[in-house]
Amino acid sequence: MSSKEGTARAAGPDRPVPEDYVADRIKQEREARGWSTVALAEKMAEAGHPVNQAAIWRIESGKPRRRVNLDEALGFCQVFDLTMDELTAPPMKHADAAVRGLVRERIAKRAALARVQRDAQILERELDHIEFELKHFASYGDEQKAELEQLMRREEDAWKRQHP
């Protein structure tokens, strides 16, 4: 008997160890997101893989645990944005739900920051173009330059009054 076969039998009759990993991972992912079993059931239904709240509880905590079928496993992968390998991998020992939530939040914040930085670069290019056009207008003569400066002061003052 190979070590894999021995490991598969350690989980109990007809229940391979990866199924326990799946159950643990489902609970870990759900808790990391702050979802109830009801919320997870709703998200599974929205994803086209309906599983009721009681079934989710039996998967996570039942004695014996309820088995997860392939359609449900695919749904959990979709809802949690995991690969099947990630869903069936041994759970992390030290990364509790709070730490996993912080990691996800960090990733989301970094992505948001990258979007804001990209938007800022676009705005800077647009402002450079506007400044170029205004300088071109002012280059027609001192009268146009003075008129432009006066207009810019008035518009800035009006904007400041409307946006304190």
N, C-alpha and C positions, 0 to 999 in steps of 0.2 A: 504494500500500500504506500502510495506517495505521501509526502507531507501535505499536499493540497487536499487529498482525500481525507486525511485525519483532521484537518482544519474544518472542512465542510461538515464533518460529523459532529464536531465540538459544539455546533450551534443548536443541536437538538435533532430530533427525528425529522427527516425530510426538509430541513431548513438549513441551507448553506449560510455560512458566516456573512457573506456579502448582503444577504437580506436583512440581517441585524444592522449592518452598516447603513443600509438604505433607510431603515426605520429611524436610526439615530440621527442620520443626516437630515431627514425631513423635519424632525423636531428641532434640530439645531438651526436650520435655515429659517423655519417659521418663527422661532423665538428671536433670532437675530433681527428680524424685520418687525418684531413687535406685533405679529398677527395672532389672532385667536385661531382655533381650529375651524370656527365658522368662517372667518375671513379667508382662510386658505381654501376651504371648500368652495367659496364663492369664486375665488380666483381660478381654481381648477375648472369650474363650470364655464367661466368666461373664456378659458383657453381651449374649451372643447373636450375636456377630460373630466366629466363630472364624477366626484367622489363626495359622499356626504360627510358631515362633521363627525358622526359616530364612527365611521370607517377610518377617518384620519386618526381619531383617538385610539382605536384598536390597533392601527399600524404602529403608532408611537408608543403606546403604553399597555396594550392588552396583554393578558396572560392566558393563553399564548398570544403573541402578536399576530395580527392579521397580515397575510402575505400581500405583496404589491404585485399586480399584474403588469405586463409590459406596457399597455396603453397608459396606465396610471403613472408608471415610471417615466414615460416620455412626457406626460403632463407635468410632473414635478420638475423635470429638467427644464421645461419651457417656462414654468412659473418662476422658478428660482434662478433661471439663466445659468444652468449647469450643464456640463456634458454628462453622458451616462457614466463615464469613468469617474468623474467627480462625485456623482451621486452614490456610486457603489464602493468608493474608497473608504478605508478606515477613517473614523472621525478624528479630528485634531484633538490632541490631549490638552493642550494649553490655551488654545484660542477659544475662549468661551463666547457666548452670544454677544456680549457687550463689545469685546475686542473685534469680532467679525463685523459688527455693525459699524464700528469706528473705521475699519478698513474700507468698507463699502462707502461710507460717508466721505472719506479722504479721496477715494477714486472719483466720486461724483463731483466733489468740490474742485479737484484738479481739472476735470473736464470742463466745468463751468468757468473756471479761471482762464483756460485756454480759449474758450469761446469769447469771453470778454476781451481778452488781449487781441484776438483776431479782429473783433469789432472795433476796438480802439485804433488799430492800424488802418482799417478802412476809413474811419472818421478822420484820422490824421491826413490821409491822402486826399480826401474830399476837401478838408480845410485848406490844404496846400493849394489845391486847384482854385478854390474861391479866393484865397489871398492873391494868387497870380492874376485872376480876373480883375480884382479891385485895384491892384497896382497898375494894371494896364489902363483902367479907367482914369486913375489919378495922373497917369503920365501924359494926358492930353493937355495939361496946363495947371497953373496954380489955382485958378478958379474951381476947376473940377476937383482938385485935391482938397481944397478948403471945404467945398460942399460935401464931399465924401466923409471927411473927418467930422463935420457937424452932424451929418446923418447917422454916422456910427455912434457918436456920443448920445444922441437922442434915443436911438433904438436900444442901446445898452441900458440907459436910465429907465426906459419904459419896461424893459425885460426884468430889471432888478425890482421894480415896483410890483410887478405881477408875480414874481417868484422870490419872495423874501427869504 
